[in-house]
Amino acid sequence: MVAMKPERILVTGGAEFLGSHLCERLVADGHNVICIDDLFTGRRVLDSHNFEFSHSPGLDATTTHSQCSTALVAGSSGARSNRTVR
Protein backbone atom coordinates (compact mmCIF):
# COMPACT_ATOMS: atom_id res chain seq x y z
CA MET A 1 0.00 0.00 0.00
CA VAL A 2 1.25 3.48 -0.91
CA ALA A 3 1.61 5.92 1.99
CA MET A 4 -0.45 9.07 1.48
CA LYS A 5 0.30 12.53 2.81
CA PRO A 6 -2.23 13.36 5.55
CA GLU A 7 -4.90 15.76 4.36
CA ARG A 8 -7.60 17.87 6.01
CA ILE A 9 -10.86 16.34 4.73
CA LEU A 10 -14.43 17.58 5.09
CA VAL A 11 -17.16 14.91 5.25
CA THR A 12 -20.78 16.03 5.16
CA GLY A 13 -23.23 13.48 6.57
CA GLY A 14 -20.36 12.01 8.57
CA ALA A 15 -22.47 10.91 11.56
CA GLU A 16 -24.69 8.65 9.47
CA PHE A 17 -24.00 4.99 8.70
CA LEU A 18 -21.78 5.32 5.62
CA GLY A 19 -20.31 8.67 6.60
CA SER A 20 -19.28 7.49 10.05
CA HIS A 21 -17.42 4.52 8.60
CA LEU A 22 -15.78 6.79 6.04
CA CYS A 23 -14.66 9.14 8.84
CA GLU A 24 -13.29 6.22 10.88
CA ARG A 25 -11.26 4.98 7.91
CA LEU A 26 -9.90 8.41 7.04
CA VAL A 27 -8.82 9.03 10.66
CA ALA A 28 -7.27 5.54 10.82
CA ASP A 29 -5.31 6.42 7.66
CA GLY A 30 -3.90 9.49 9.46
CA HIS A 31 -6.05 12.23 7.92
CA ASN A 32 -7.56 15.16 9.83
CA VAL A 33 -11.34 14.97 9.37
CA ILE A 34 -14.01 17.61 9.81
CA CYS A 35 -17.48 16.06 9.99
CA ILE A 36 -20.59 18.16 9.41
CA ASP A 37 -23.96 16.58 10.13
CA ASP A 38 -27.42 17.72 11.17
CA LEU A 39 -27.91 14.49 13.19
CA PHE A 40 -31.30 14.01 11.50
CA THR A 41 -30.65 10.29 11.09
CA GLY A 42 -27.12 9.90 12.45
CA ARG A 43 -25.76 9.79 15.97
CA ARG A 44 -22.34 8.20 15.82
CA VAL A 45 -19.53 10.57 16.65
CA LEU A 46 -15.89 9.51 16.51
CA ASP A 47 -13.59 10.38 19.41
CA SER A 48 -10.11 11.21 18.10
CA HIS A 49 -7.68 14.13 18.14
CA ASN A 50 -7.77 14.01 14.30
CA PHE A 51 -11.56 14.40 14.21
CA GLU A 52 -13.71 17.52 14.53
CA PHE A 53 -17.52 17.36 14.61
CA SER A 54 -19.87 20.20 13.79
CA HIS A 55 -23.64 19.94 14.29
CA SER A 56 -24.76 22.27 11.54
CA PRO A 57 -28.20 21.83 10.01
CA GLY A 58 -28.37 23.40 6.57
CA LEU A 59 -24.71 24.46 6.50
CA ASP A 60 -23.29 25.44 3.13
CA ALA A 61 -20.28 23.11 2.84
CA THR A 62 -18.50 25.48 0.45
CA THR A 63 -17.72 27.79 3.38
CA THR A 64 -15.80 25.13 5.30
CA HIS A 65 -14.37 23.53 2.16
CA SER A 66 -11.90 26.40 1.74
CA GLN A 67 -10.11 25.12 4.87
CA CYS A 68 -9.84 21.55 3.52
CA SER A 69 -7.96 19.84 0.74
CA THR A 70 -10.89 17.51 -0.05
CA ALA A 71 -14.65 17.47 0.56
CA LEU A 72 -16.71 14.27 0.50
CA VAL A 73 -20.50 13.98 0.53
CA ALA A 74 -21.88 11.01 2.48
CA GLY A 75 -25.50 10.44 3.51
CA SER A 76 -28.58 12.58 3.29
CA SER A 77 -27.08 15.55 5.14
CA GLY A 78 -24.56 15.91 2.38
CA ALA A 79 -27.25 15.55 -0.23
CA ARG A 80 -29.06 18.55 1.25
CA SER A 81 -25.97 20.78 1.26
CA ASN A 82 -24.11 22.28 -1.69
CA ARG A 83 -22.12 19.52 -3.35
CA THR A 84 -18.55 20.71 -3.51
CA VAL A 85 -16.49 17.63 -4.15
CA ARG A 86 -12.92 17.83 -5.31
LINCOR-V916768 format. One record per backbone hydrogen bond with DSSP energy under -1.0 kcal/mol. NH is the residue of the N-H (numbers start at 1). CO is the residue of the C=O. If there is no record, write none. Layout:
NH & CO
NH & CO
This chain:
9 & 32
10 & 70
11 & 34
12 & 72
13 & 36
16 & 13
20 & 16
21 & 17
22 & 18
23 & 19
24 & 20
25 & 21
26 & 22
27 & 23
28 & 24
29 & 25
30 & 27
31 & 26
32 & 7
33 & 50
34 & 9
35 & 52
36 & 11
37 & 54
43 & 15
44 & 15
51 & 48
52 & 33
54 & 35
56 & 37
56 & 54
59 & 56
63 & 60
65 & 61
67 & 64
68 & 65
69 & 8
70 & 8
72 & 10
74 & 12
79 & 75
80 & 76
84 & 82
